[in-house]
Amino acid sequence: MKKSLSFIFILLVLSFSLAACGTDSNGADKASGDSKKLVMGTSADYKPFEYVDTANSDEFIGYDIDLANMLADELGYEVEIKDMEFSGLITALKTGQVDFVLSAMTPTAERKKNVDFSEVYYTAKNMIIAKKESGITDEEGLKGKTVGVQLGSIQQDEADEIAKSIDLKVETRDRIPELIQDLQNGRFDAIIIENTVANGYLEKNEELQGTTMEVNEEEAGSAIAFPKDSDMTEEFNTALKKLKDNGELDKLAEKWFNGKEE
């Protein structure tokens, strides 16, 4: 009888232990203790937000990757990154293949029909920089001009898009200082760089002027996507606000978008 009771007690202990190691209501797998694992969906072909520097390693790097790790540390999660086509990220989120998406994704009205988004964590505002004597003060002024942008940057995408409607030549350089130098020596008529970066150069070079480009509010900013009605949306928003308030998001932008020499 004592053996039977002992056996039943052991079974009950095992049952409670197994239950404690299950999956929580938000889909986060709990390993041991308070460790929680989330699968993050991303499309690692969008430098400098998420990409692989194949010449040096096979690791995912970029602004979004660092942000994911910062949020994971803040909230006590372990993050596993799953790389896939950008067009399939929303579907992967809806079907449970990933727990959240962090991939420089814009929270458009159409996407909001299918998933929830965090607050916008980064909004890029581009600026046209030219010599004051050039008379270039807007996009129309770039017609027939040679415009420099940083290779692989979001400004290159912007310039290529403008070139579809305005006749201009787009050239790339690896580093922001190269763009400034080639603008000053006349190889470029204008350059397009991120505004927070541009302000530093404008302060040092009185012969240059900058014009902030208009931002389409529908297409501005990047946010984190979650399944509809997920508790994680509010949780991540709280962590994002903390990172913003303590200056960590500014430091992250400085690291990945400033283009200054190290």
N, C-alpha and C positions, 0 to 999 in steps of 0.2 A: 504493500500500500504506500509506504514511504517512497519507494522507488518510482511508483506511478505518479505520485504527486510531484516529485522532483522532476520527472520527465515533462509533465504538463507545464510546470513553472518555466523550464528551459525553453519550451516551445513558445510560451507567451513572451518571454524576453526577446527571443529571436524575431518574433512577429513584429514587436514594437521597433526593434532595431532596423528591420528591413523597411518598415513604413517611413522611418525617419530619413532614409536615404533615397526616397522617391523624388519625383519631379514636382516643383511648386506650381502654383496656378498660372504663373507667367511663362512657363516653359523653360525655366532655368534649372538645369540639372544640379542637384546638390551632391557634392562628392563627400568629403569628410569635414566635420565641423561646420563652419559657416561658409565654406568655399562654394561659390556658385559659378557655373560655366554658361556663357552665352555664345552663340554662333553669330558672327557678324558677316553680313553679305556686303561685298564691294566689287567694283570692277577696276582692277589694278592696272589700268592703262591710261590714267589721267594725271600725269605729272603736272604740278607738284603735290596734288592731293593724295593720290595713292598710285604707287607704281613699284616696279622692281628694277633696281640698278644692276642689270645682268652682268655688267663688266666687273662688279665687285662682290656680289652675293646673290642669293636667291630669296632674300628676305623682303617682305613688304615694308615699304617706307613711305613717308609723306605726311602732310599736315593732318589728314584724317586718321592715319594710323596712330600718330602721336596722340591725337585727341581721344581716340578710342581707349588707348592705354591709360591716359590721365583719368578718364571717366571711370574706367574699370578699377583703378586704384582708389578713387574717391568713394565708390559705391561697394567695393568688396567683391567684384566679379573677376572671373578669369575669362578672357576673350579668345575665341578661336576664329580665325579669319578664313572665309570661304570666298574664293575668287570666281567670278562668273561674268557673263555678258551683262552689260548695263541694262539692256532691254528686258532681261529676265529677272531683275532684282525684285520688282514689285510682286511678281508671281511667286517667287521663292519665299517672300515674306508671307503672302496670303496662304500658301500651302504648308507653312511650317518648316521649310527647309532651313530657314535662318530665323533668328530671334529679333534682329533689327538690321537696318541698312544704314551704313555710313559711307557715302560715296559721292560727296559733293552734289547731292541731289537737291534740286529746287522744289519747294513745296507748292507746286502749281495746283490750281483748282481741280483739274482733272485727276491728278494723283490723290488728292485729298478725298476723292470719292471712294477710294479703295484702301487707303492706309491713313494712319494718324502721323503727325509730324511734331517734332520738338520745336522749340523756338529757334529762329535762325541763328547759327553760330558764327557765320562769316559772310560778309557782303563785300565784294570787290567793287571798287569804283575806279575806273580807269581814267587816265589823264593824258591829254595830248601835250607834249613838250616840244617847243620850237624856239628858234631865235626870235626875239622881239621884232627884228627888222623884217621877218618873213611875212608877217600879216596873217599867219595861220591861227585862227581862233575857234575853228569848229571843224566838223567832219567834212563839210563841203570844201573847205580850204585845202584839203588833202588831194583834191583832184589833180592828176598829172604829177604827183609828187612821189618821192621814195620815202617809205616809212619803215623805221626800224623797230623790231620787237625782240624780246627774249625768246630764244628757241624753247619750244615745249611749254610755253606759258599760256595762261588764259588770255593774255593780251594778244598773243599770236592768233588765237581763235577769233578774237574780236576784230583784228585787222583783216583777216581772211574773209570774215563776214561782210565788212564794209566794202571790201574789194569787189564783192558781187554786184554792188550797185554804183560804186564810184570807181573811176579808172585811176588806180594807184598801184605802185609796185611795193610789195612787202619783202623785206630782207630781215634775216635773223642774225643774232649774235648770242654767244653762250652766257655772257655776263652783262649786268646792268651798266657797270662802268665802261664797258666797251661801247654800249649804245650812246652814252653821254659823250664819250670821246669822239665817236664818228659823227654825232650831231654837231659838235663844236667845230670839227675840221671840214664839215661840208659834205660828207659822204651821205648823210641823211638830211632830208628837209624837215622831218619831224620824227619823233619816236612816241610810242604809247607804252606807258608803264603804270603800275598801281599808284594811286594818289598818295598814300602814306610814304612811299618810297620817293616819289617825285618831290615832295615838299622839302626833303633834306637837301636835294640837289639844287632846287630853286633858291634856297637860302644862301647857298655858296656861290651861285653863278648868276650875277645880276643881268647878264645878257640874254638869259632864258626866261620864257614865260610858260605858264601852264593853263590848260582849259580842262576842267572836269567834264567828262562825257556823261550824257544823260543815262539814267538807269531805268530800265523797264521794270516797274515794281512787280509785275507778274512773273518776271524771269530773273529776279534778283535774289541772291542769297542762297545759302546751303543749309539744310536741316537734316536731322536724323529721322528716319522713318521707322514706325512701329506698327504692329497689327492693330486693327481697329479696337478701341476701348481697352488698350493695354495699360496696366498700372505703371509700366516702365516709362511711359511718356512723361508723367509728372515727376517721377523719380529722377530721370535724366535731366529734365528741365531745372530741377533744384540744383543738381550738380553743375550744370552749365552756368547757372547764375553765379554760383560760388567761384568758378574759374574765371568768369568775367569780372566779378567784383574785386578779386585779389590780383588781377593783372596777368594771370597765366595765359589767357587767350591772346592778349596782346603780344606776349613773349613768343607764343607759338607762331603768330603771324609774322613777327619779326624774323624768326628762324627760317621760315619757308618762303616768304614772299619778298623780302627786302632786297635780295640780290647783291648785297654788299660783299666785299672781299673779306675773307676770314683772316 
